[in-house]
């Protein structure tokens, strides 16, 4: 089942159960996917492109969560955390720390990187492998740790 089909099923369920927040999130994600398809001039997005849209939405929510936490807005923090939990259901299983660490080491060896100047090379090899399975900021921190 594609992501859009899954979202449509969940939207029907959320409507029946009168889950307003969940329904709102589903509609937002569907709109983002449709906007991306229009932007790319396609009828449907590939699974990779859908993952990119989901990851982008998740990153925005995490950034908002950080801002709300700093502003001491407990009401918005709770709502945003629920939205993040909801979105993560649609992402593939996240990589464990050990798996991510191994991917970083392999990418560094593959590119022959030795200094922090080579982070770009390593990240360009690593990101397609971790797309939707790991947070880019965490991946970047691991790469920096290994190249220092």
N, C-alpha and C positions, 0 to 999 in steps of 0.2 A: 504494500500500500504506500502510495506516495505521501509526501508531507502534506500537500494540499488536501488530499482525501482524508488523511488523519485529522487535520484541522477542521474540516467540514463535519466529520463525525463528532468530534469533541464540541464543536459549536452547537450542534443539535442537542447534545446532552446538556450542555451548560444552559441553553435556553429552557429546556424542560425542567431543569433543577433550579432555575432562577438564580444562577451564579453570575452576578453582574460583573464582578472583577475578572473572572476567568473569561467570560464572553468578550469583554473589552480587550483583553490581551490577545485572544484568538483573532479578533477582527483587526487589531493593529498589525499582527504578524502577517496575516493574509494580505493586508493592504501593502505592506512592505514588499512581499513577494511579488505581488502584481505590479507594483511600481518598478521593481527591478527588471521584470520581464518586459515591460514597456520600454524602459530605458535601453535594454539590450536588443529590443526589436524582435522578441521571441513570443511565441504563444505560451510555452512552458519552459521553466528553468530546469537545468540538470540537477541531480542530487547535490553535486558540489556547489553549484550556485545557490541552491536553497540553504545549504549549510553556511555559506558565506553570509547570507542575509540574517540567518538566525544568530550567528556569532556576532554580527554587527549590532543587532538588537540587544543581545545579552551584554555586550560591552557598554552600550549606552546606559542600560539599567544599572550596571555595576558602578559606572561613573556617577550616575544620579544618586545611588545609594551612599557613595562616599561624600557627596555634597550634602545630602540630607543629614548624614551622621555628624558632619562638621557643624551644620547649622542647628543641631540639636532638635530635629523635627522627628520625634518618635513615631508620629502617626504616618508620615510619609516613608520612614525607614521600614516599618512593618509591611506596608502595602508593597513597597518595592522588593523587599525580600520574598514576599509571596509570589510576585511576578517573576522573579529570577528562578525560584523553585519550579514554577509552572513551565517556564521556557526550557529549562534543562531536561525536561521529560523528552523533548523532541530532538535533543542532541545525542550523538552516539556516545557510548560509554567512554568516560574519561580515562586517559592513560594514568597508570600508577606512577609514583615518583621514580621507582626503579626503571620502569620502561622508558620514561621520559629521559632519565639520566643516560641510559644506554643509547637512545636515539641521538642525543646531543654529542656523546663521545664518538659515535659512528660518523656523524656529519662533520665533526672537526677533523677526524682522520681522513675522511673522503675528500675534503677540500684542502687539506694540508695547512689549515689555519694555525697560526702560532701566537699572534698578538691581537689586541682589541681592535686593531684596524681591520681585521678580517671578519668581524662580526657579521657584516652584511652578506658575505659569501656563505657563511655557515647558516644564517637565517634563511637565505633564499633556498637552500637545500632542505632545511628542516621544516619550514612552515607547510609545504604541501603534505608532508607526512603527518603533521599534527593537527591539520585543519579540523576544527570542530571537536577535537579530542583533548586539547590542552589550551590553556590561556596563553596568549602570545607574550604577555608581560612575564609570566613565569618562565617560559621558554627562553626569553631574552636574558633574564637574570641567571639562568643556568649556564647559558653560553658565556656570559661575561665572567662568571665564577671560574669556568674551566679555562678561559683564555687569559686570566690574570696571573 
